[in-house]
Amino acid sequence: MAHVSAEDYIDRFYNTYAQKRIRCTIDDLRVAEMVAWPLTRPDICVTSDEAAVTILASEEGIKKLEIAGAQIVHPLVKVTGSLWVLA
């Protein structure tokens, strides 16, 4: 996650319209103030940023989420594969 955030900070640093134009390395992210594990302050978007979330869970995990009060609002999908590429 820190790698993704650091890459985003590089992109934002060169965007004159970005709200958080700071240089932030993976090391900076790891030692920053913890907000809610594993997220640190620089990982959290400013209020005007858009955000989305995808939760990957087993059927058992989804049942636990529903028991805890989560409302599943989008249709469930089955993940049939994944790929991780480091450039």
Backbone as a printed PyTorch tensor [residue, N CA C, xyz], in Angstrom:
tensor([[[  0.8290,  -1.1940,   0.0000],
         [  0.0000,   0.0000,   0.0000],
         [  0.8670,   1.2500,   0.0000]],

        [[  1.9740,   1.2050,   0.7170],
         [  2.8570,   2.3730,   0.7660],
         [  3.4450,   2.6570,  -0.6130]],

        [[  3.7060,   1.6090,  -1.3780],
         [  4.2520,   1.7820,  -2.7200],
         [  3.2590,   2.5460,  -3.6010]],

        [[  1.9780,   2.1800,  -3.5240],
         [  0.9460,   2.8530,  -4.3160],
         [  0.8310,   4.3200,  -3.8960]],

        [[  0.8000,   4.5830,  -2.6000],
         [  0.7070,   5.9620,  -2.1160],
         [  1.9020,   6.7910,  -2.5620]],

        [[  3.0960,   6.2270,  -2.4630],
         [  4.3090,   6.9520,  -2.8640],
         [  4.2590,   7.2910,  -4.3510]],

        [[  3.8030,   6.3500,  -5.1840],
         [  3.6710,   6.6150,  -6.6200],
         [  2.6640,   7.7370,  -6.8670]],

        [[  1.5540,   7.7280,  -6.1300],
         [  0.5520,   8.7900,  -6.2780],
         [  1.1260,  10.1450,  -5.8860]],

        [[  1.9310,  10.1850,  -4.8390],
         [  2.5380,  11.4460,  -4.4310],
         [  3.4870,  11.9740,  -5.4990]],

        [[  4.1980,  11.0850,  -6.1830],
         [  5.0750,  11.5260,  -7.2760],
         [  4.2400,  12.1840,  -8.3620]],

        [[  3.1260,  11.5500,  -8.7440],
         [  2.2460,  12.1220,  -9.7630],
         [  1.6950,  13.4740,  -9.3290]],

        [[  1.2430,  13.5580,  -8.0760],
         [  0.6540,  14.8010,  -7.5720],
         [  1.6820,  15.9230,  -7.4630]],

        [[  2.9190,  15.5780,  -7.1560],
         [  3.9560,  16.5910,  -6.9740],
         [  4.1210,  17.4310,  -8.2390]],

        [[  3.9490,  16.8190,  -9.3870],
         [  4.1140,  17.5200, -10.6570],
         [  2.8020,  18.0680, -11.2080]],

        [[  1.7100,  17.9030, -10.4970],
         [  0.4120,  18.4270, -10.9230],
         [  0.1570,  19.7480, -10.2040]],

        [[  0.1680,  20.8310, -10.9590],
         [  0.0190,  22.1660, -10.3580],
         [ -1.3490,  22.3560,  -9.7070]],

        [[ -2.3310,  21.5220, -10.0350],
         [ -3.6650,  21.6400,  -9.4630],
         [ -3.8840,  20.7370,  -8.2530]],

        [[ -2.9220,  19.9150,  -7.9290],
         [ -3.0740,  18.9820,  -6.8070],
         [ -3.0960,  19.7320,  -5.4790]],

        [[ -3.8620,  19.2280,  -4.5290],
         [ -3.9600,  19.8650,  -3.2120],
         [ -2.7810,  19.5170,  -2.3180]],

        [[ -2.2780,  18.3120,  -2.4400],
         [ -1.1650,  17.8820,  -1.5850],
         [  0.0690,  17.6870,  -2.4560]],

        [[  0.7560,  18.7880,  -2.7870],
         [  1.9320,  18.7280,  -3.6380],
         [  3.1780,  18.6100,  -2.7680]],

        [[  3.4040,  17.4400,  -2.2400],
         [  4.5860,  17.1930,  -1.4230],
         [  5.2810,  15.9360,  -1.9330]],

        [[  6.5690,  15.8780,  -1.7090],
         [  7.3010,  14.6530,  -2.0370],
         [  7.1670,  13.7180,  -0.8400]],

        [[  6.8160,  12.4900,  -1.1070],
         [  6.5970,  11.5410,  -0.0290],
         [  7.1080,  10.1790,  -0.4850]],

        [[  8.0910,   9.6570,   0.2020],
         [  8.6550,   8.3540,  -0.1430],
         [  7.9800,   7.2540,   0.6700]],

        [[  8.2780,   6.0250,   0.3210],
         [  7.7440,   4.8890,   1.0790],
         [  8.1890,   4.9810,   2.5350]],

        [[  9.4430,   5.3500,   2.7480],
         [  9.9390,   5.4970,   4.1260],
         [  9.1810,   6.5870,   4.8760]],

        [[  8.8850,   7.7160,   4.1950],
         [  8.1070,   8.7970,   4.8180],
         [  6.7340,   8.2850,   5.2420]],

        [[  6.1120,   7.4870,   4.3810],
         [  4.7780,   6.9590,   4.6820],
         [  4.7960,   6.0120,   5.8690]],

        [[  5.8320,   5.2070,   5.9550],
         [  5.9020,   4.2030,   7.0220],
         [  6.1440,   4.8000,   8.4070]],

        [[  6.7900,   5.9540,   8.4720],
         [  7.0770,   6.5590,   9.7790],
         [  6.1040,   7.6830,  10.1350]],

        [[  5.1500,   7.9600,   9.2400],
         [  4.1900,   9.0340,   9.5020],
         [  3.2040,   8.6230,  10.5990]],

        [[  2.4760,   9.6020,  11.0930],
         [  1.4850,   9.3780,  12.1500],
         [  0.4410,   8.3470,  11.7110]],

        [[  0.2240,   7.3430,  12.5340],
         [ -0.7490,   6.2940,  12.2500],
         [ -2.1540,   6.8330,  12.4990]],

        [[ -3.0550,   6.6250,  11.5380],
         [ -4.4490,   7.0370,  11.6880],
         [ -5.2790,   5.8340,  12.1080]],

        [[ -5.2500,   4.8020,  11.3140],
         [ -5.9320,   3.5410,  11.6120],
         [ -5.1560,   2.4720,  10.8680]],

        [[ -4.5560,   1.5620,  11.6200],
         [ -3.6610,   0.5850,  11.0140],
         [ -4.3020,  -0.0600,   9.8030]],

        [[ -3.6140,  -0.1380,   8.6850],
         [ -2.2230,   0.2120,   8.4170],
         [ -2.0550,   1.5850,   7.7680]],

        [[ -3.0560,   2.4490,   7.8540],
         [ -3.0180,   3.7460,   7.1720],
         [ -2.3650,   4.8270,   8.0280]],

        [[ -1.4420,   5.5610,   7.4160],
         [ -0.8260,   6.7070,   8.0710],
         [ -1.4260,   7.9780,   7.4990]],

        [[ -1.1250,   9.1140,   8.1190],
         [ -1.7160,  10.3890,   7.7150],
         [ -1.5830,  10.6560,   6.2080]],

        [[ -0.4190,  10.4690,   5.5830],
         [ -0.3300,  10.7340,   4.1440],
         [ -1.1470,   9.7710,   3.2750]],

        [[ -1.5350,   8.6170,   3.8160],
         [ -2.3550,   7.6750,   3.0460],
         [ -3.8010,   8.1460,   2.9140]],

        [[ -4.2300,   9.0110,   3.8050],
         [ -5.6230,   9.4500,   3.8440],
         [ -5.8230,  10.5970,   2.8590]],

        [[ -6.8700,  10.5090,   2.0340],
         [ -7.1350,  11.5570,   1.0490],
         [ -7.7800,  12.7610,   1.7220]],

        [[ -7.5760,  13.9210,   1.1020],
         [ -8.2250,  15.1310,   1.6000],
         [ -9.7130,  15.0430,   1.2910]],

        [[-10.5260,  15.8430,   1.9550],
         [-11.9770,  15.6840,   1.8570],
         [-12.5210,  15.9160,   0.4580]],

        [[-11.8370,  16.6690,  -0.3760],
         [-12.3600,  16.9160,  -1.7150],
         [-11.9600,  15.8350,  -2.7150]],

        [[-11.0990,  14.9130,  -2.3130],
         [-10.7190,  13.8110,  -3.2000],
         [-11.8550,  12.8030,  -3.2750]],

        [[-11.9820,  12.1760,  -4.4250],
         [-12.9500,  11.0970,  -4.5440],
         [-12.2970,   9.8190,  -4.0370]],

        [[-13.1030,   8.8840,  -3.6450],
         [-12.5640,   7.6260,  -3.1390],
         [-13.5120,   6.4810,  -3.4680]],

        [[-12.9540,   5.3080,  -3.5380],
         [-13.7410,   4.1030,  -3.7570],
         [-13.0510,   2.9750,  -3.0090]],

        [[-13.7930,   1.9350,  -2.7450],
         [-13.2050,   0.8060,  -2.0310],
         [-13.7420,  -0.4930,  -2.6140]],

        [[-12.8870,  -1.4750,  -2.6510],
         [-13.2800,  -2.8290,  -3.0150],
         [-12.8250,  -3.7370,  -1.8900]],

        [[-13.7260,  -4.5290,  -1.3860],
         [-13.3770,  -5.4610,  -0.3190],
         [-13.4050,  -6.8670,  -0.8960]],

        [[-12.2660,  -7.5340,  -0.7970],
         [-12.1900,  -8.9280,  -1.2230],
         [-12.3710,  -9.7970,   0.0150]],

        [[-13.3690, -10.6490,  -0.0220],
         [-13.6480, -11.4990,   1.1380],
         [-14.2110, -12.8290,   0.6680]],

        [[-13.9850, -13.8370,   1.4610],
         [-14.5890, -15.1460,   1.1900],
         [-16.0780, -15.0510,   1.5190]],

        [[-16.8250, -16.0740,   1.1240],
         [-18.2480, -16.0820,   1.4630],
         [-18.4420, -16.0330,   2.9800]],

        [[-17.5710, -16.7440,   3.7000],
         [-17.6210, -16.7160,   5.1680],
         [-17.3430, -15.3080,   5.6850]],

        [[-16.3750, -14.6210,   5.0670],
         [-16.0500, -13.2600,   5.4670],
         [-17.2060, -12.3070,   5.2210]],

        [[-17.9060, -12.4960,   4.1030],
         [-19.0670, -11.6490,   3.7960],
         [-20.1680, -11.8670,   4.8310]],

        [[-20.3780, -13.1110,   5.2110],
         [-21.3890, -13.4090,   6.2380],
         [-21.0350, -12.7040,   7.5490]],

        [[-19.7540, -12.7260,   7.9080],
         [-19.3150, -12.0420,   9.1310],
         [-19.5520, -10.5400,   9.0260]],

        [[-19.2770,  -9.9700,   7.8520],
         [-19.5170,  -8.5330,   7.6560],
         [-21.0010,  -8.2070,   7.8060]],

        [[-21.8510,  -9.0330,   7.2130],
         [-23.2960,  -8.8020,   7.3140],
         [-23.7800,  -8.9430,   8.7540]],

        [[-23.2620,  -9.9260,   9.4840],
         [-23.6230, -10.0990,  10.9010],
         [-23.2080,  -8.8640,  11.6970]],

        [[-22.0640,  -8.2720,  11.3170],
         [-21.5710,  -7.0790,  12.0110],
         [-22.3330,  -5.8240,  11.6110]],

        [[-23.2610,  -5.9450,  10.6400],
         [-24.0820,  -4.7990,  10.2780],
         [-23.7490,  -4.1730,   8.9400]],

        [[-22.7880,  -4.7230,   8.2000],
         [-22.4470,  -4.1640,   6.8920],
         [-23.5830,  -4.4160,   5.9130]],

        [[-23.8410,  -3.4210,   5.0820],
         [-24.8530,  -3.5770,   4.0450],
         [-24.1320,  -3.7620,   2.7110]],

        [[-24.3260,  -4.8950,   2.0890],
         [-23.7110,  -5.1790,   0.8010],
         [-24.6320,  -4.5780,  -0.2580]],

        [[-24.1850,  -3.5050,  -0.9100],
         [-25.0640,  -2.7810,  -1.8220],
         [-24.8220,  -3.0990,  -3.2860]],

        [[-23.6660,  -3.6210,  -3.6310],
         [-23.3850,  -3.9600,  -5.0170],
         [-23.4370,  -5.4660,  -5.1830]],

        [[-23.7370,  -5.9200,  -6.3930],
         [-23.7500,  -7.3670,  -6.6000],
         [-22.3780,  -7.9730,  -6.3260]],

        [[-22.3760,  -9.1480,  -5.7950],
         [-21.1220,  -9.8360,  -5.5100],
         [-20.5590, -10.3990,  -6.8090]],

        [[-19.2470, -10.4420,  -6.9000],
         [-18.5850, -11.0050,  -8.0770],
         [-17.6340, -12.1000,  -7.6190]],

        [[-17.3140, -12.9870,  -8.5060],
         [-16.3650, -14.0550,  -8.2060],
         [-15.0450, -13.7140,  -8.8810]],

        [[-13.9720, -13.6280,  -8.1050],
         [-12.6470, -13.3570,  -8.6400],
         [-12.0830, -14.6850,  -9.1400]],

        [[-11.7650, -14.7340, -10.4270],
         [-11.2610, -15.9820, -10.9960],
         [ -9.7650, -15.9440, -11.2570]],

        [[ -9.1370, -14.8030, -11.0140],
         [ -7.7000, -14.7100, -11.2100],
         [ -7.1950, -13.3560, -10.7610]],

        [[ -5.8970, -13.2420, -10.6200],
         [ -5.3030, -11.9620, -10.2590],
         [ -3.8850, -11.9070, -10.8150]],

        [[ -3.3480, -10.6970, -10.9140],
         [ -2.0180, -10.5010, -11.4690],
         [ -1.3880,  -9.3060, -10.7890]],

        [[ -0.1460,  -9.4360, -10.4200],
         [  0.6090,  -8.3360,  -9.8020],
         [  1.8320,  -8.1060, -10.6480]],

        [[  1.9870,  -6.8940, -11.1720],
         [  3.1170,  -6.5940, -12.0430],
         [  3.8930,  -5.4420, -11.4330]],

        [[  5.1610,  -5.6310, -11.2270],
         [  6.0340,  -4.5580, -10.7600],
         [  6.8220,  -4.0480, -11.9510]],

        [[  6.7250,  -2.7540, -12.1860],
         [  7.4430,  -2.1720, -13.3260],
         [  8.8180,  -1.7050, -12.9060]]])
